[in-house]
Amino acid sequence: MRPFGHVSVVDDSPALDARALMPKAAALHTEMIFSKILDGYALDSQEPFSKPARLSSPKVESDRSTTRLDGLAPEWMKTAHGLAETRRMIGKVVIAT
């Protein structure tokens, strides 16, 4: 690491001995996805996460899918990948379990 560099640790990382950073005067940054929620801090900043949650609802998924394959089986996965690899597909392929 270069002197005055930065190290980022995200979520559930293994234990970190920060003493190795001291001689380089490095900055250690930590982040946990749920920190704001757990501490009740700036909850309004979490609003952007509600849109993906709404878009992942079953109704929206069915509105965007054009092909549905029933059953989680290797042949359906191969078919789905084949459709995606053609690069001519419109919408989504859903493998329903």
Residue frames as a rotation matrix with the C-alpha (Angstrom) as fourth column:
MET 1
0.582 0.813 0.000 0.00
0.813 -0.582 0.000 0.00
0.000 0.000 -1.000 0.00
ARG 2
-0.180 -0.620 0.764 1.22
0.535 -0.713 -0.453 3.49
0.825 0.328 0.460 -0.79
PRO 3
-0.812 -0.145 -0.565 1.67
0.569 -0.410 -0.713 6.02
-0.128 -0.900 0.416 2.00
PHE 4
-0.718 0.613 -0.330 -1.55
-0.392 -0.748 -0.536 7.87
-0.575 -0.256 0.777 2.89
GLY 5
-0.830 0.424 -0.362 -3.59
-0.158 0.444 0.882 5.27
0.535 0.789 -0.302 0.96
HIS 6
-0.222 0.859 0.461 -7.11
-0.972 -0.160 -0.171 4.12
-0.073 -0.487 0.871 1.77
VAL 7
-0.969 0.045 -0.241 -8.48
0.030 0.997 0.065 0.71
0.244 0.056 -0.968 2.76
SER 8
-0.237 0.954 0.186 -12.20
-0.931 -0.278 0.235 -0.04
0.276 -0.117 0.954 2.67
VAL 9
-0.998 0.064 0.003 -13.86
0.059 0.932 -0.357 -2.84
-0.026 -0.356 -0.934 4.60
VAL 10
-0.423 0.902 -0.089 -17.45
-0.788 -0.318 0.528 -3.65
0.448 0.293 0.845 3.69
ASP 11
0.522 0.849 -0.078 -19.98
-0.646 0.454 0.614 -5.53
0.557 -0.270 0.786 5.82
ASP 12
0.891 -0.035 0.452 -18.98
-0.337 0.616 0.712 -8.80
-0.303 -0.787 0.538 7.46
SER 13
0.433 -0.832 -0.348 -15.26
-0.451 0.134 -0.882 -8.89
0.780 0.539 -0.317 6.77
PRO 14
0.475 -0.332 -0.815 -12.91
0.686 0.720 0.107 -11.05
0.551 -0.610 0.570 8.81
ALA 15
0.779 -0.228 -0.584 -11.04
0.411 -0.518 0.751 -9.49
-0.473 -0.825 -0.310 11.72
LEU 16
0.609 -0.561 0.561 -8.56
0.393 -0.401 -0.827 -6.85
0.689 0.724 -0.024 10.60
ASP 17
0.304 -0.625 -0.719 -5.34
0.849 -0.166 0.502 -5.92
-0.433 -0.762 0.481 12.40
ALA 18
0.916 0.182 0.358 -5.08
0.343 -0.819 -0.461 -2.20
0.209 0.545 -0.812 11.62
ARG 19
0.597 -0.746 -0.294 -1.59
0.050 -0.332 0.942 -1.90
-0.800 -0.577 -0.161 13.15
ALA 20
-0.131 -0.668 0.732 -0.05
0.836 0.323 0.444 -2.64
-0.534 0.670 0.516 9.73
LEU 21
0.453 0.400 0.797 -1.65
0.795 -0.585 -0.159 0.57
0.403 0.706 -0.583 8.40
MET 22
0.828 -0.060 -0.558 -0.02
0.367 -0.695 0.619 2.84
-0.425 -0.717 -0.553 10.99
PRO 23
-0.158 -0.973 -0.166 3.47
0.473 -0.222 0.853 3.17
-0.867 0.057 0.495 9.40
LYS 24
-0.626 -0.022 0.780 1.85
0.773 -0.148 0.617 4.17
0.102 0.989 0.109 6.08
ALA 25
-0.801 0.424 -0.422 -0.55
-0.125 -0.809 -0.574 6.65
-0.585 -0.407 0.701 7.72
ALA 26
-0.870 0.493 -0.009 -3.30
0.167 0.312 0.935 4.87
0.464 0.812 -0.354 5.79
ALA 27
-0.525 0.792 0.312 -6.99
-0.847 -0.451 -0.281 5.62
-0.082 -0.412 0.907 6.24
LEU 28
-0.956 0.294 0.003 -9.35
0.294 0.956 -0.007 2.81
-0.005 -0.006 -1.000 7.18
HIS 29
-0.540 0.840 -0.053 -12.97
-0.836 -0.528 0.150 3.16
0.098 0.125 0.987 6.03
THR 30
-0.929 0.308 0.207 -15.70
0.242 0.925 -0.292 0.77
-0.281 -0.221 -0.934 7.17
GLU 31
-0.521 0.820 -0.237 -19.21
-0.835 -0.432 0.342 0.36
0.178 0.376 0.909 5.85
MET 32
-0.867 0.418 0.272 -22.13
0.305 0.876 -0.373 -1.83
-0.394 -0.240 -0.887 6.79
ILE 33
-0.736 0.589 0.333 -25.22
0.287 -0.174 0.942 -1.76
0.613 0.789 -0.041 4.61
PHE 34
0.216 0.946 -0.242 -27.63
0.618 0.060 0.784 -1.71
0.756 -0.318 -0.572 7.54
SER 35
-0.674 -0.561 -0.481 -25.77
0.721 -0.360 -0.592 0.78
0.159 -0.746 0.647 9.78
LYS 36
-0.862 0.370 0.347 -28.20
-0.335 -0.929 0.158 3.65
0.381 0.020 0.924 9.14
ILE 37
0.080 0.953 -0.293 -31.23
-0.269 0.304 0.914 1.44
0.960 0.006 0.281 9.73
LEU 38
0.066 -0.114 -0.991 -29.82
0.767 0.642 -0.023 -0.09
0.639 -0.758 0.130 12.92
ASP 39
-0.712 -0.437 -0.550 -28.95
0.693 -0.565 -0.447 3.34
-0.115 -0.699 0.706 14.33
GLY 40
0.348 0.934 -0.082 -32.03
0.878 -0.355 -0.322 5.15
-0.330 0.040 -0.943 12.98
TYR 41
-0.210 -0.572 -0.793 -29.76
0.183 -0.820 0.542 7.67
-0.960 -0.031 0.277 11.25
ALA 42
-0.518 -0.024 -0.855 -30.77
-0.671 -0.609 0.424 9.61
-0.531 0.793 0.299 8.08
LEU 43
-0.365 0.440 0.820 -33.47
0.309 0.889 -0.339 7.11
-0.878 0.130 -0.461 7.17
ASP 44
0.657 0.617 -0.433 -34.72
-0.174 -0.435 -0.884 9.40
-0.734 0.656 -0.178 4.38
SER 45
-0.071 -0.762 -0.644 -31.44
-0.942 -0.162 0.295 8.67
-0.329 0.627 -0.706 2.55
GLN 46
-0.725 -0.154 0.672 -32.54
-0.093 0.988 0.126 5.01
-0.683 0.029 -0.730 2.30
GLU 47
0.245 0.935 -0.256 -35.44
-0.390 -0.146 -0.909 5.94
-0.887 0.323 0.329 -0.02
PRO 48
-0.053 -0.258 -0.965 -33.55
-0.998 -0.002 0.056 5.00
-0.016 0.966 -0.257 -3.24
PHE 49
-0.937 -0.337 0.087 -33.61
-0.341 0.939 -0.034 1.38
-0.070 -0.062 -0.996 -2.05
SER 50
-0.287 0.907 0.309 -37.41
-0.160 0.272 -0.949 1.28
-0.944 -0.322 0.067 -2.05
LYS 51
0.254 0.385 -0.887 -37.67
-0.908 -0.220 -0.356 1.57
-0.333 0.896 0.294 -5.85
PRO 52
-0.578 -0.464 -0.671 -35.73
-0.677 0.732 0.077 -1.66
0.456 0.499 -0.737 -6.59
ALA 53
-0.891 0.313 0.328 -37.86
-0.039 0.667 -0.744 -3.37
-0.452 -0.676 -0.583 -3.95
ARG 54
0.077 0.968 -0.239 -41.03
-0.453 -0.179 -0.873 -2.26
-0.888 0.175 0.425 -5.75
LEU 55
0.130 -0.073 -0.989 -39.62
-0.991 0.017 -0.131 -3.34
0.026 0.997 -0.071 -9.11
SER 56
-0.824 -0.506 -0.255 -38.82
-0.498 0.861 -0.101 -6.81
0.271 0.043 -0.962 -7.81
SER 57
-0.266 0.806 0.529 -42.45
-0.625 0.273 -0.731 -7.56
-0.734 -0.525 0.431 -6.94
PRO 58
-0.506 0.075 0.859 -43.98
0.405 0.900 0.159 -10.57
-0.762 0.428 -0.486 -8.76
LYS 59
0.600 0.798 0.052 -46.38
0.443 -0.277 -0.853 -8.34
-0.666 0.535 -0.520 -10.74
VAL 60
0.555 -0.465 -0.690 -43.57
-0.663 -0.748 -0.029 -6.23
-0.503 0.473 -0.723 -12.18
GLU 61
-0.510 -0.775 0.373 -41.50
-0.396 0.596 0.698 -9.33
-0.764 0.208 -0.611 -12.93
SER 62
-0.167 0.510 0.844 -44.33
0.651 0.700 -0.294 -10.84
-0.741 0.500 -0.449 -14.94
ASP 63
0.805 0.465 -0.367 -44.85
0.084 -0.703 -0.706 -7.56
-0.587 0.538 -0.605 -16.78
ARG 64
0.312 -0.790 -0.528 -41.20
-0.840 -0.489 0.236 -7.51
-0.445 0.370 -0.816 -17.91
SER 65
-0.489 -0.538 0.687 -40.76
-0.208 0.837 0.507 -11.19
-0.847 0.105 -0.521 -18.75
THR 66
0.009 0.453 -0.892 -41.37
-0.993 -0.099 -0.060 -12.46
-0.115 0.886 0.449 -22.25
THR 67
-0.004 -0.080 -0.997 -40.41
-0.392 0.917 -0.072 -16.09
0.920 0.390 -0.035 -21.76
ARG 68
0.196 0.113 0.974 -41.29
-0.971 0.159 0.177 -18.38
-0.135 -0.981 0.140 -18.86
LEU 69
-0.228 -0.324 -0.918 -39.69
-0.379 0.898 -0.223 -21.76
0.897 0.297 -0.328 -18.33
ASP 70
0.577 0.567 0.588 -41.28
-0.759 0.107 0.642 -23.95
0.301 -0.816 0.492 -15.65
GLY 71
0.978 -0.197 -0.071 -39.07
0.207 0.860 0.467 -26.01
-0.031 -0.471 0.882 -13.37
LEU 72
0.495 -0.869 0.006 -35.51
-0.827 -0.470 0.309 -25.57
-0.266 -0.158 -0.951 -12.19
ALA 73
0.742 -0.241 0.625 -33.71
0.303 0.953 0.009 -28.06
-0.598 0.183 0.780 -14.41
PRO 74
-0.253 -0.958 -0.139 -30.39
0.228 -0.198 0.953 -27.99
-0.940 0.209 0.269 -16.29
GLU 75
-0.423 0.104 0.900 -32.10
0.902 0.146 0.406 -28.08
-0.089 0.984 -0.156 -19.69
TRP 76
0.701 0.702 0.127 -34.12
0.705 -0.709 0.019 -24.92
0.103 0.076 -0.992 -18.85
MET 77
0.504 -0.605 -0.616 -30.96
0.103 -0.666 0.739 -23.15
-0.857 -0.436 -0.274 -17.69
LYS 78
-0.541 -0.712 0.448 -29.25
0.500 0.156 0.852 -24.08
-0.676 0.685 0.271 -20.95
THR 79
0.008 0.655 0.756 -32.28
0.982 -0.147 0.117 -22.83
0.187 0.741 -0.645 -22.90
ALA 80
0.855 0.335 -0.396 -32.37
0.447 -0.863 0.235 -19.55
-0.263 -0.378 -0.887 -20.95
HIS 81
0.063 -0.917 -0.394 -28.66
0.087 -0.388 0.917 -18.96
-0.994 -0.092 0.055 -21.49
GLY 82
-0.519 -0.223 0.825 -29.04
0.781 0.270 0.564 -19.76
-0.348 0.937 0.035 -25.18
LEU 83
0.477 0.775 0.415 -31.80
0.861 -0.508 -0.040 -17.18
0.180 0.376 -0.909 -25.53
ALA 84
0.801 -0.208 -0.562 -29.75
0.136 -0.850 0.508 -14.53
-0.583 -0.483 -0.653 -23.74
GLU 85
-0.188 -0.978 0.088 -26.65
0.269 0.035 0.963 -15.29
-0.945 0.204 0.256 -25.81
THR 86
0.034 0.256 0.966 -28.51
0.996 0.077 -0.055 -14.60
-0.088 0.964 -0.252 -29.06
ARG 87
-0.737 -0.297 -0.607 -28.59
0.392 -0.920 -0.026 -10.92
-0.550 -0.257 0.794 -28.02
ARG 88
-0.829 0.531 0.176 -31.91
-0.042 -0.373 0.927 -10.60
0.558 0.761 0.332 -29.86
MET 89
-0.323 0.710 -0.626 -34.14
0.883 0.464 0.071 -11.27
0.341 -0.530 -0.776 -26.88
ILE 90
-0.454 0.302 0.838 -36.54
-0.313 -0.935 0.167 -8.59
0.834 -0.186 0.519 -25.63
GLY 91
0.589 0.669 0.452 -37.63
-0.635 0.039 0.771 -8.73
0.499 -0.742 0.448 -21.98
LYS 92
-0.302 -0.660 0.688 -36.61
-0.945 0.305 -0.121 -11.32
-0.130 -0.687 -0.715 -19.44
VAL 93
-0.085 0.213 -0.973 -36.48
-0.227 0.947 0.227 -15.07
0.970 0.241 -0.033 -19.30
VAL 94
-0.016 0.164 0.986 -37.97
-0.998 -0.064 -0.006 -16.37
0.062 -0.984 0.164 -16.04
ILE 95
-0.508 -0.108 -0.855 -37.25
-0.078 0.994 -0.080 -19.85
0.858 0.026 -0.513 -14.72
ALA 96
0.166 0.688 0.706 -40.12
-0.866 -0.241 0.439 -20.52
0.472 -0.684 0.556 -12.33
THR 97
-0.838 -0.481 -0.257 -39.52
-0.279 0.783 -0.556 -22.97
0.468 -0.394 -0.791 -9.50
